[in-house]
Amino acid sequence: MSVEAFDSVLVAAQAGAEWALVILYRELHPRVLRYLSSREPVEAEDLASEVWLDVASGLKRFHGDEAGFRAWVFTIARRRLVDLRRRVAVRKTTPSPHELLRGVRGVGDVEEEAIAALDADAALARIASLPPDQADVVLLRVLGDLSVAEVAEIVHKRPGAVRALQHRGLRNLARAVSDEGVTE
């Protein structure tokens, strides 16, 4: 969306225009839901609803550009996720079946290899099996399309730590696919 288009949509949404809220929702909801689904599959829909309720209630206070808005929405999503985990105090994971994995890649760019070697659903399931910090960073960078600085702010870590977590997570994904010897 162009800067001017986003600005006009944001102003209209802050004024309560339903069409503008729909545009913002359609633009980000699939990404937010995939992020939440990969972290808490059973609760993802409920968490996403809570996220959009929080967005709607705080929208008038938001100031920033499109990237800032995306970061703000994913910050809310991550907070809802943390709140749920605090309430439940149990981390749930769903292992991915081996049949969902495809292809083995050669040596090269770790991020491209890891993401290209898996289809979207299998990739999300595999990412969910990473340690929580690595999974959050990879998901926020890929699904949220957020910068290292934005992710660092969301997860309360330094940018260098975010880069290291992303690199370790993607290296672990590539190694998992390679170690399993899965072929198409």
N, C-alpha and C positions, 0 to 999 in steps of 0.2 A: 504494500500500500504506500502511496507517495506520502511525503511529509505533510503536504497540504490536506490530502484526503484524510490521513489519520487525525490531524488536528481538528478538522471539522467534524469527524465522527465522534471524537472524544468530547468536544464541546457539546454536541447534540446529546450524547449519552449522559453527560453530567447534568444536562437540563431535563433529562427524563424521556428523551425520544426513544420509543420502542425500537424503531428501525436501526438506530445506532447501537443500541445494546445488543441487538441480534447480530450485527456485523462483528462486534467485538467478541461475542460468544462463539460465533461460527469460526472466527479466525483462530482462537486459542483453545477452545474446549477440547478438540481432538488430541492436541498435544498434552494438555493437562491430564486428561483422562488416561492417556497411554502412560504418562509418568506415574500417576497414582496406581494404575493397574499393574505396573511392573513392580511396585513396592508393596502394595497391599491389594491383591486381586479381588478378594472377597468384599472389601470395603470401598473400592475405588469409586463406584457410582455415588455412594453417600458422601464420601469425601469431596468429590467434584461438586456436588450440590452445595456443600458447605462453603467451598471455595467461591462459587459464584454468588452465594448470598453475601459473603464477606466483601467481594468485589463490588456488588451493587450498593452495599451500605457505606463503603468507603470511597466510592468513585468520585464524589464531589470534592474530596480532599486530595485526590491524586493530581500531581503536577509533573509533567515530563513528556518525553517523546515516546515513540512506539517501542523502542528497545527498553526504555525505562518501564513502560507499562507491562511489557512481557515479563521483565524481571520482577516487578511487583506482584503480578499474578502468580508466578512460580514460587515466590517467597511465601505467599499465602498458602499455596498448595503444600509446600514443604512443612509449614507450621501446622497445618491441619493433620498431616501425616504424623508429625512428632507428637502432637496432642493425642491422637488415637493410640499411638504406641505407649505413651505414658499411661493412658487409661487401661489399656489391655495388659501392658507389661510383658507381652510375649511377642517375639518376632516370628511372623509367619512367612514361609517361603513355599513356592510351588516349583519343584524341579521340572525341567523341561525333558520331555521324552527324546531319546536319541533319534527317533525317526524324523523329528522336525529339523534337525541340523542338516546342512548341505555343504558340500564342497570343502576342499582344503586349499588354502592359498599358499603361494611361495613367499619368500622373504621380500620385504619391501616396506611400505608405509603401514604401520601397525593399525592405525585407525581405519583406513580403507579396507585392509584385510579383514579385520574383525567384523566390521559392519557388513561388508559385501558378502562375507562367507555365510551369513545367516539371513533368513527372510525376516521380515519385521517382527512377527509374533515370536518366533524362535529367538530372535535377537533380544527382545525384551525379557523373555524368560531367562535367557542366559545371563543378561546383565543383572537381573534380579538375584542371581546366585552369587554375585560378587560380594565382597565385604560391603556393608552398608555405605561407608564413606565413598568408596570407589563407585558404587552403583549410583549414588546421588549425583556425584560429579559428572559421570559419563552421561546420565540421563538429562541433567540440566544443560549440559553443553550441546548434546545432540538434539533432543526433543525440544528443549526450551530455546535452542539457538541463541544461547546466552554467551557473553564473553567471559573470559577467565575472571576478570575483575567483578563482574556481576555475580558469578557463581561464588566467588570468594566471599562476597558480602552476604549472600543468602546462607551459606553453610558456616559462616563465621570462622573462616580460615584465611591464611595469607595466600596471595596469588601463586606463589611458588609451590605451596602445599597442594593447591588445586591442580596445577600442572602435573605435579608428581603423582597425585591420585589418579588423574585421568590417564597418564602414561601407564601406570601400573595396572589399572583396570583394563585398558585396551590390550596391553601385553598379555594379561591373564586370559582375556577372551580369545585372542589369537592362539595362545598356547592350548587352551581347552579344546578348540576346534581341531588344531593340529594333532594333539595327543590322542584324540578320539579316532583319528583316521577316518573320519566320515567322508564318503564320496557321494557325488550326485547320482 
